[in-house]
Amino acid sequence: MKTTKHLDRRSFIKFSALAGGGLLVGVYTDSEIFAQQRGGAPGAAPAPVNPNVYITVHPDNTFTLIAKNPETGQGMRNALPMIIADEFDVDWKQVKVQQADCNPTLYGAQIEGGSTAIPNNYTPMRQIGAAARMMMVSTAAKQWNVPESECTTGSGAVKHARTNKTATYASLADAAMKMPPMTVTDIKLKDPKDFKILGTRVPGVDNFAIVTGKPAFSIDVNPPDMLFAVYQKCPTFGGKVMSANVEEVKKAPGVKYVFVIEPPAPPAAGQRGAAPGGNVTWAGGVAIVAETWWHAHNARNKVLKVDWDYGPARTQSSAGYMAQIKELAPKASQEPTAGGQGTAK
């Protein structure tokens, strides 16, 4: 028997009043819902976005949108709020962006790397904006006693052309809290042809701060008793330390700790990262922790001596890979071996 899990409106959207008349729009989502949207089985989705707050409606009809993922130059502080804003149907000039705290319990996966932020968050962020927009439309239509289908939105306002009525989202926010329940399946996303923000050139929200030197980067952070580390890794993947003059390095000026790091076990056959010869995603090596980066750097460059076990990767080369390519090219149309990565059946 096939069952579909629905969340009623009161469990999906939560409004709560802010001091000064603002309004928070938060969402409750469920991993099974998102798995269904992607065509997967329940439980197959990434970590769900748990109860949290993404939109703040201010009395002056401006909006603070949460950027849930970290920004390290890849544009997420723009991209994720842009998705919400477009579905919410507000102008970008009305938007202020606020970085979410690191709180996976509230926000689910907050990862930088692997190009996963947009694929994993695109639909959930659209649903957040669309759900908030629909609340505003429903509230306005009820107040005006007109069909919701006759109402349009834009620039953070609901409009009804036949009666020439307009209401800002801010003016509707308090009444929107009293809306009756509705199921998550009632949420209607925009047709992409109606996007006003996505696909346009939007200046980075941090541009001015960056060019004026205001953001604090990791190099600017210096809490009390902070230590610094450097890592001398094996030159080959899968390599490891045979021996190192650890005790001598510990005596170098400013050095606090020295660790020999073993490489992880190779992935099982057919798993991501598996390769002939036991190659792994990073190499073993020696970590040196010191009072300053300069102390750690000098200990590595002037004191550390390591004998390496380079492993099977030592015999690999660009020329060898090219030879393999030429050998395998005629077989490129063959179906992958059953059970291996990329298997078709």
N, C-alpha and C positions, 0 to 999 in steps of 0.2 A: 504494500500500500504506500502510495506516495503522499507525503505531507509537506506543506509549505508553512514555514513559520512567519507570522506577521507580528509586528510591533504596533500597538495602538499609539495614537498621537501623543498621549500623555507620557508614554515611556520613550518616545523618539525625540520629542522637542520639549525643552524645559525653558521657561522664561522666568526670570527673577528680577525684581526691581533693584536699581542701583541708587545710591545716594545722589541727589541732584536730578532725579528724573530719568536717568539713563536706563537702558534695558540690555540685559545679556541674553543672547540667543545661544543656547548650548544644545548639543545633540547626544542622544544615546544610540549607539549603533550596535550591530551584532555581527559576529564573524560569519554566521550562517547566511545572513542576508547578503553580504558581499560575495560569498562563495557562489550563491545562486546567480548573482548578476554577472559573474565572470564565467558561468557555465560549469563551475566545479562542484565537487561534493562538499557538503557542510563540513567545516573544520579544515578545509584545504586552504583557506585564505590566510594572508599575513595576520599578525596580531591585530585584534580589533581596536578601533578608536573607542575608548571607554568614556564615561561621562566627563564632559569637559566643556569649556566655553570658547567659542570661536568668533562670535560677532558681538560687539557692543554698539548699540544705537544711542547716540548722544542727543540731548535736547535740541542742539543746533542743527540736527539732521546731518551730522558727520558720523563716521563709522570707524571703529577700531577693529581690525581683523587680525586674528592670530596666525602667525607663521609657525607651524609645529616642528618643522625640520631645521637642523642647523644650517647656517649660511657660511660657506667657506669660499665664496667666489663663484659658485655655480648658479646663483640667481634664485634660490628657493625662497628667500624673503620677499621676492617679487612674485614668483610663479604661483605658489600655493594661494596667497591672498587674492591674486588676480582671478583664479578660478572661482573662488567664493564670490568675489565682487561681481563678476560677469553674470553669474546665475542669480545673484541677489538683485541685480539690475540697478547698481549705483555707479556713479561716475568715479573714476580713479582719483580725481582731485578731491573727492569727499572722503577718501580713505586714508587712515593712518595704520601703519603696520606695527604690531607688537610681537616680539619674539617670545615663543613659549618657553617656559622653564623646562629643564630636563626632567621629565616625569612620565616614563613609559606606562605607568599605571593609568594615567589620564589620557595620554595621547597615542598609545600604541608605539610602534616602532618609530624612533626618531634617529634615522640613520643618514649619514653623509657618505656617499660612495656607492659604486655599483650601478649608478643611473637608475635607482629604484624609486626615488621620491615621487616622480610624476606618475609612473604606471600604478603604484600602490595607492596613491592619494587622489588621483584625478576624479574618479567617480564619487568617492566619499565627500570631497570638497565641493563638487557640483551639487550633491544632494543637500549639503548644509546650506548653501546659498539659495537653492531652489525652494527648500522647505521654508526658509525665512521669508522669501518673496511671497510664497503662497499664503502664508499667515497674514501678511499685510493686505493682499488682495481680498482674502476672505473677510477680513475685518472691515475694510472699506465698503465692500459690496453689501454687507449686512447693514452698515450705518446708512447707506444711501438707498437701500431697498432696491437694488438693481442686480441683474445676473453677474456672477463672477466672470463669465465669458465675455462680457462687454467691457471689462476693465483692462487697462493696460498699465505697464509700469515703465519707469525710466527716471534716471537721475535721483533715485531714492524717493520716488513718489508714485502714488497710484492715481490714475486718471480715468474719468468716465466722460467720453466725448459727447454723448447724447445730452447729458445734463450739464456739461461743462464744469464738472466738479473735479477738484484735485486735493489730495491729502498727502502730506509728507509721511514717511515711515515713522518719524519721531512722534507725530501727532497720533498715530495709530497704535503705537507700541503698548500703551497701558491697556487698551481694550483688547489687544491681541492675546493677552494673557488669559482671557476668559473664553477662548474658543473651545468648542467641543472636540472630543477625540476624533482622529481619523487614522487610517492605516498607512504604513510606510509605502505601500504600493500605490497610493494616491498621488505621491509626489511626481510631478511632471517636470522633466528637464527641458531646457531650451533646445530648439533646433540649432545646431552649430552655425548655420547660415545667419543666425540672429546675434551671434557673439559681437560685442562692441569693444571688448578689452582684449580678449585672447586673440593672438595673431597680430597684434599691433606692437609697435615699438614703445615700450614704457620705460622711462628712465629709472635706474636703480634707486631704491629708496634710501640707500646708504651712500650715494655718490658724493654728496656735499661733505658728509662726515669723514669719508675716506680721504678726500683731497685736502681736508683741513686737519688731518691727523688725529681725529677724535676717537675712533674705535680702539679698544684694547685688544691686542692680539696676544697669543700665548707668550711671546717674548717679553711682553709688558707686564706679565703677571709674576709677582715676586712675594708670595706669602712668607711669613716667618718660618725659618728653618727649612726652606725649600732646598732640595738637592737637584742636581743635574746629572743626566746620564748620556753616555754615548754607547754605540753598539758596533763592534767589529764583527761582521758576519763573514761566513765562509764565502769565497768567491763563486761557488757553484751551488745550485739548488740541490738539496738533499745531503750536502756536505755537513761535517761536524768536526768538533774539536777533538783531536787525539791527545794533546797536552798543551798546557799554557802556563806561563810563569806567574800564576795568580798571586802567590804570596809576595813576590817582588813588586807587583803592581800595587798591592795594598799599601805598601810603604811609600809610594809616591806622594808628593805634596798634595794635600787637599782631598785625597781619595778616601772614601768611607767604606765602600763595598765593591766586591768584584764577583760576578756570577758567570759560570759557564752555562750556556743555554743549549739544551739539546733540541734538535729539530723534531717536530711531531711525527707520529707514525704516518706512513703513506696512506692515502685514501684507498678504500677497497676498490677492487676492479669494477668498472662501470660507474663509479661515483665521480662527481665533479672534482677535478684536480688530479685524478689518477693518470699515470703515465708510465710507460715502460722504464724500468730501471729505478723505480721508487722515487721519482721526483716529487717534491712537495712545494707548497706555496711560499715558504720562506726557508732560509738556511739557518743552521746552528751557528753559534758564535760566542763572543765574550762581551758581557755588559759591564761597564765601569760607571759607578755612581760616585760623584764627588761634590764638594762644596760649591764649586762654580763650573760652568761649562768649560772654561779654559783649563782648569785642573784636569777634568776628565779627558779633554782633547789631548793635552800634553802627555798624560799617562798612556793613552792609546798609541800615540804617534812615536813616543820616545822610549817607552819602557816595555810595552806589551810585546811578547813574542809567542806565536802560536804555531804549532804543527797541525796541519789540517789533514783530515780524511776527506778527500774531494768527492768520493763516491763515483757512481757510474757516469754522472753528468760531466766529469772531467774529459771524457773522450768525445763529447758532443761538440759540434761546430756548425757554423753556417753552411760550410761546404758539405758536411754530412747530411744536414737537413735537406739541402737542395738535391742531393743524390736520392734521398728517400722520396722526395716529391716526384722526381722523374720516374722512379720505379712504380709509385702508386697511382700516378695520373691515369694510366689506362684503365684502372679499376674503379675510377671515381663514381661511375654510375651504378656500382653494385650496392645492394642493400646492406646497411650496417649489420654486424653480427648481433643476434638476439641477445638482449640483456645489457648491451653496451650503451654508452652515452650516445644519444642521437638515434636510437633504435626506432625504426618506423612501425614495427608491429609489436 
